[in-house]
Amino acid sequence: MEYRLISADDHIDLRYLPRTLWTERVPAALRDRAPRVLDADEGPVWVCGDTVWGPWGRGGGLKWALDREGDPSLADAPRPTTPHLRLADMDRDGIDASVMYGPVAPLRVEDAALRQACYAAYNDWLAEFCQVAPQRLLGVAILPADDPALATAELTRIAANGLRHAVLLAAAARPPLYHPAWEPFWAAAAETEVPIGMHLLVAPPAVHPGVMPLAAAAINGVQVPLQLLDPLVGLIFSGVLDRHPGVRLVLAESGIGWLPYALQRMDNEYRKLAEVRAHWEARGGFPLQLRPSEYFRRQVWATFQDDAVGLALLDTIGEDRVMWASDYPHPDSTWPHSRAVIARQMGHLPAATVRRLTCDNARTLYRLGTEVRPNPLGVPQA
């Protein structure tokens, strides 16, 4: 198909998943312990064992999330996970393809066998969901960030089932993603050629006695994109990208305004450390053949939604490293006004640059085809 806009970071939240996803898909011997939706005083909630994961089918700040278009058969089908309704929302916004990240909190399952089955069940459901429109719905497999062996096995398994991308919640990684325990995973990522996203972890603000809730919320909101600074620096300086040039990383929902500082600082640190290379060679090695910014421009991409500072410093980042996103269906999404938002924040950029950011970079990374799709709603061509 001929792509015009690709949103590189959208979502399928826990609250919108089919309520029978795990009770129907995990092996029969595990189903009595599988995550399920139960009624509570505040409404339906996801429960696994004694742990409440969060609400189902409500909240999220979206009026359209439970709009079932008057069809009673959709009573248990929130809009973002009802294929024809999600595609209709994409058409309304002029979005040709959507990269869909799953729940952005770890699956809290203690039993190892059930845990493995839960990740597999979600990823299998996602692959089936995407088959409705495989050139438009680009599902992101979820992988456990605290179990390198399981993550490696699941990455290898999903690589053959049509999913184009996988994600780790880097801030929850135990051990960190640049620890030697993850080396087989990065080898598998290079071999399968599946891009690996590192998405922000959603967590409530830290609470300190006497601190205003407003300040705590603001601190959380300002610093959350920097969750990915540690894994980015660690992966580069531990030599993961040098050893595995086929690894492709995506910094998802972190924005891009902080990247010029990080690239400059990494290159400066590299220069200082390289001056005493022998010191580091004797203490574990110096596994970099290139400057950190060169690894970034070879193997890393980042998504953004609204980032004037990052766009002003695009030359420092590299315009082929950046991908725009609408963040549908989150409350701060640009839906259904994405074209207006793009025009407002990118109107000063050359048309070719805007196309790279809003379409071509994602199309190339995810190796999307070029067959033409009908335009039933008459969405203007880019």
Steps between C-alpha positions, in 0.01 A plus 500: 500500500600864462560646847439862593507506882634230732461541873805333657369481856135419569354270761292201597451558872412238757160664549409430136614138465237230443386398846540129417845534343686296761222277632443367148858491369729366771527118530200340668701394805580866574168668428366498854795726595508712186438877503128573475249783522290510817231742609593736782324790670676749272433292188668209317867442586779272384606258774779242513518301821470751782626790288275757333665612178267785414163588346345333201288675239488840665708804586792624300336836443354404161140553403538275197670211678169323570306638204351186351299686234174371644588140420407274796727225364797723594411512870831338594708659225659838578559707190884487485491118485206465261681489164249677277445774759872556554554515124212749473670719761824479304320599180335795674848623601666422167723230651597225259689280746527483878779347709312368803678454833327283758462550877777729627529332840650156569265200512503422872485120494701309759467144366767446232294272275194724515714805437650353187153395381362851560765668284448242225120534516512877462746485212299232320178701541682809372625320189143391422368852561754645256409250228177694443716765329864391519636798307319744730491340846858449618493322834790515745561174686552541875801333660590463870771747599598306810561158347766501223453130419122525464532823301743331261277196454191713440680731255611198299146360508320816389750577223322250276139598573474829313576750776747767386616637833549407867531707815678490834412737784862603550447675834372170644787290362663271756789468445554810281476438127876545455585227755673190354189294585326675209769415244303203351199730464691759300647227284145378431382855426773537240432157350120542478530865385205594723539861620500525879308785659585637841178665615444721800371326811182652639526547876335737749699796639719437802330607821701685765349630825446874483558528124214652302328247273522756219879513527526120514284466188704762313833337595369165378379646172820690425747224585314197359646527146847471652424141604664400173824691551654230721428206266604696191838598647548156654426311178744715303788508748472131590554421133159342423451708185860444394476120538155486338479752215173338393322609820249779439374698801199729532474750786121513527301794638812659648496802271812629330588830672742331741687310232736779382629538856536122540685458170735788574565380853562139390749611236678720753519213750624268226778742412615531863480126565680417175793714608573239768385199300767274648355562846157375391639216290654361818169535686251320278569642156423796274244352259436799273640541151285806425393813683171453692314739268604284206341192655188704565477616139555145379267304728264719707170676428281712730133595497347835592156657513552870567862610540592846374849490655581166341380618160713814530806279557409238241834533321677389818279192535466408134167532323511134398505399872168661596141373467181691578218343703141589590488298827145375428293427708661678796343819638783722371483348151492726195200298373292601309691820412839352415536673165437839658752427777760389246445812291533723806821350637670400175380769261843662497673181387555394138225275366748216447604517866139497620434193289802322647387574855133416449529208261820392327720428802241265651420347163868417448562374853199268494549403135149588393380434146385743234173356368224763473212505750155646419424835661132453597465809719672731255788585737721755316824360363821630655 
